[in-house]
Amino acid sequence: MTKLWIALVFFGAAGAAFAQPYAVAHLGYASADWQLDAPFNGTVDDRALSYGVDVGFGFRHWAIEGGLSGYGDMDGLATPCPAGEVCPLVVREVTGNDMTMYRFALVPRFSVGDVRLFAKAGYFRMKIDTNVDLPGDELDDRGLLLGIGARWFFRDPWSVSVEGLRFDDNQYQVNVGFGWGLRLFSD
């Protein structure tokens, strides 16, 4: 097992030597519609500011990328009660639900002059800390992430980007980012 880890580290380091590292800080706008089970028993259906960072390594026409996003308070309608209990049929507004998203994606990309066009396909995990003050009020969801975008290198290594993302059918997001990234190879 140790030899396997040594081989993975060796090949990973060799691949990283030819990689094009990049990082992007972004601001955006998100529209969410998350159906949540107990103890929330309702829907987080709101729009909010999004902010985050993406970090990746490019290999010519492909990249791998990880990211983290936070969101302004998302409001929803719920019938809060503990799991397994009979819930009253009283729907109330629950404000201040905190959401954090982690994601990992493969990114096919190609360049047209100083503009790099890209798509994203990957996995996301959303942590939702509902504001219902009951046991088990931290929920999570995971699924498929899809996206498209463009990054303009106005002065190497600096760039400005715009992207649209979709997380299953639960959330849509548009981001504008400012980034740094090496372009070691011409595409």
C-alpha positions in Angstrom: 0.0 0.0 0.0 2.9 2.4 0.8 4.3 1.8 -2.7 1.0 2.8 -4.2 0.9 6.1 -2.3 4.5 6.8 -3.3 3.7 6.2 -7.0 0.6 8.4 -6.8 2.6 11.2 -5.2 5.4 10.9 -7.8 3.0 10.9 -10.8 0.9 13.6 -9.2 3.9 15.8 -8.7 5.2 15.2 -12.2 1.8 16.0 -13.7 1.5 19.2 -11.5 4.9 20.4 -12.9 3.2 20.7 -16.4 -0.1 22.0 -15.0 -1.5 25.5 -15.4 -2.6 26.5 -11.9 -5.4 29.1 -11.5 -7.6 30.7 -8.8 -10.7 32.8 -9.2 -12.6 34.8 -6.6 -16.2 35.4 -7.7 -19.3 37.3 -6.8 -22.7 36.3 -8.2 -26.4 35.9 -7.9 -28.1 32.7 -7.0 -31.7 31.5 -7.2 -32.5 28.5 -5.1 -35.5 26.1 -4.7 -34.4 23.4 -2.2 -37.0 20.9 -0.9 -36.0 20.0 2.6 -37.2 17.2 4.9 -37.6 17.1 8.7 -37.0 19.1 10.8 -37.5 21.9 8.2 -40.3 20.3 6.3 -40.5 22.9 3.5 -38.8 24.8 0.8 -35.9 27.2 0.8 -37.0 29.3 -2.2 -35.1 32.6 -2.4 -32.5 34.6 -4.3 -29.3 35.9 -2.7 -25.8 37.2 -3.3 -23.2 34.4 -3.8 -19.4 34.7 -3.1 -16.6 32.2 -3.3 -13.4 30.9 -4.7 -12.4 28.3 -7.3 -8.9 26.7 -7.6 -7.8 24.4 -10.4 -5.1 22.9 -12.5 -5.3 23.0 -16.3 -3.7 20.5 -18.7 -4.0 22.0 -22.2 -7.7 21.5 -23.1 -8.9 20.1 -19.7 -8.8 21.2 -16.1 -9.8 19.9 -12.7 -11.3 22.4 -10.3 -12.5 22.6 -6.8 -14.6 25.4 -5.4 -16.3 26.8 -2.3 -19.3 29.2 -2.3 -21.2 30.9 0.4 -24.6 32.7 0.1 -26.4 35.5 1.7 -29.3 34.5 3.9 -31.9 32.4 2.1 -35.5 32.4 3.2 -38.1 29.7 3.0 -41.5 28.4 4.0 -41.6 25.5 6.4 -43.6 23.5 8.9 -40.8 22.9 11.5 -41.1 19.9 13.8 -38.8 17.1 14.8 -38.5 14.0 12.6 -41.1 11.3 13.5 -43.5 13.6 15.2 -46.9 14.8 13.9 -46.4 18.3 12.5 -48.9 21.0 12.9 -50.3 22.3 9.6 -49.0 25.8 10.2 -46.6 27.0 7.5 -44.3 29.9 8.6 -41.6 31.9 7.0 -38.1 30.8 8.2 -35.5 33.5 7.5 -31.7 33.4 7.7 -31.0 29.9 6.4 -27.2 29.6 5.9 -25.9 27.7 2.8 -22.4 26.6 1.9 -21.5 24.7 -1.3 -18.5 22.6 -2.0 -17.8 21.4 -5.6 -15.5 19.4 -7.8 -15.6 19.6 -11.6 -13.9 18.6 -14.8 -13.5 21.5 -17.1 -13.1 21.2 -20.9 -11.8 24.4 -22.3 -10.4 26.1 -25.5 -9.1 29.5 -26.3 -10.1 32.1 -28.9 -7.4 34.8 -28.7 -7.2 36.1 -25.1 -10.6 34.5 -24.2 -10.9 31.0 -22.8 -14.3 29.4 -23.2 -15.1 26.5 -20.8 -17.8 24.2 -19.6 -18.0 22.4 -16.2 -19.4 19.1 -15.2 -19.0 17.7 -11.7 -20.3 17.0 -8.3 -21.5 19.4 -5.6 -22.4 19.1 -1.9 -24.6 21.8 -0.3 -24.6 22.2 3.5 -27.8 23.9 4.6 -28.0 25.2 8.2 -31.7 25.9 8.7 -32.8 28.4 11.2 -35.4 26.3 12.9 -33.5 25.5 16.2 -34.4 21.8 16.3 -32.2 18.7 16.5 -30.9 17.8 13.1 -31.4 21.3 11.6 -28.2 21.0 9.5 -29.2 19.3 6.2 -27.2 18.5 3.1 -27.8 17.7 -0.5 -25.5 16.6 -3.3 -25.7 16.0 -7.0 -24.7 17.1 -10.5 -23.3 20.5 -11.4 -23.2 21.8 -14.9 -21.9 25.1 -16.2 -20.5 27.3 -19.0 -18.4 30.4 -19.0 -15.7 32.6 -20.5 -12.5 34.0 -19.1 -10.7 37.0 -20.6 -7.0 37.3 -19.9 -6.7 41.1 -20.1 -3.1 41.0 -18.9 -1.3 37.7 -18.2 -1.7 36.2 -15.7 -4.8 38.2 -14.7 -8.3 37.5 -15.9 -12.0 38.4 -15.6 -14.6 35.7 -16.0 -18.4 35.2 -16.3 -20.1 31.8 -15.8 -23.5 30.3 -15.3 -24.0 27.2 -13.1 -26.8 24.8 -12.5 -27.0 22.5 -9.5 -29.5 19.7 -10.3 -32.8 21.4 -10.6 -32.4 23.1 -7.3 -30.3 26.2 -7.9 -29.1 28.4 -10.7 -26.2 30.8 -10.3 -24.4 33.5 -12.4 -20.9 34.6 -11.3 -18.5 37.3 -12.3 -14.9 36.5 -11.2 -11.4 38.0 -11.0 -8.6 35.5 -11.3 -5.0 34.7 -11.6 -3.8 31.8 -13.8 -0.8 30.7 -15.8 -1.1 29.9 -19.5 1.9 27.7 -20.1 0.8 26.3 -23.4 -1.0 28.0 -26.3 -4.3 26.2 -27.0 
